[in-house]
Amino acid sequence: MAIKGRSTRTERTVNYEIVETYAERKLDNGSILRVAEVSWNGRPAKFDIRKWTPQDDGTERCGKGIALDVDEINMLKDMLNEMDED
C-alpha cells in the first residue's frame, strides 16, 4: 500500500510516496522510526531510514533521515556484516 504525502517544512514543498514499508519502531517521544522505500518528488524510490512524527490531522511529518540507492544499501549491509564478524 503506497502512502502519498506532502511536507512543507521549509518554503518549498516536498512530495513523497512511501512505496513499501519494511520495518517500523515507535520511539519514546511518539515518533516512528521507519525503514521504507520512498519516492521523493516523483524520482525513483530509494531505501529510506527516517523519523516520522504523527500530526493531529492524521498526516505524518518527515524528520531527518537518510535515503540510499541499491548500491549504497548493499555497501552498508556489507559494512555491518563485517562489523558483526569482528
N, C-alpha and C positions, 0 to 999 in steps of 0.2 A: 504494500500500500504506500503510495507516494504522498508525501505531505508537502504542500507548497506554502510559501510564506514570503514575507517582505520585512526587511529590517530598515528602520530609518534612524539608526543610532547617531549618525552624523548628518550633514547636509545632503548627502547623496543616498539614494535608495538602493538597497542590495536585495535582489530577488534570489530565492533559493528553493530547491526542491530536494527533500530527503527521499532518495530513491529506495534505499534499503537500510534498515537498522540492524546492526549485528549484536550490539550489547548496550545496556543502559545500567547506570548505577545512580540511585538517589543519594545526594550528598546531605550532610547535616544542615546546611543552610537552605535546603529546599530546592537547590539547583539539581539538574540532571547532567551527569557526565555520559555522553553518548558516543559510541563508535558506529559510524554510518557511512554510506556512500551518499554524497551530497553534490548536486549540480549548483554552481554559483553563477548567477546572471546568464543562464542558458548555455553555459560551457559544459563540456563532457564531465560526468561525475568523477569525483576523486574520493579516496578514503579520507574520512574526516573524524578527528578526535577533538571534541569541543564541549564546553559547558553551555547548557541551555537553561534559562530561567523562565518558569511559567509566569504568565501575566494574568491579571484579573479578568481580562476579556477572553481568556481561553487560548490565546496565542502564546508563543514562546519567543523570548528574546535571546539571540545568539550572543555568546560571550567569546572570549579569547579561545583560540584553538589552533589546530594545525591541519592542513589539507595535504595529502600525499598522493602522488600518482602510483601506478602499479610497481614501477621500478623502485621508487622510494620506499614503498611499504615492504617490498621484498628485501631491500637493503636493511631496513630497520629490523625485520624478522631475523635476518642472519646475525646482526649485531647482538640482538637479545639472546639468541641461541648460543652464541659464543660466550656471552657473559654467564649463562647458566652452566656451561661446561667448566668454567674456572673454579 
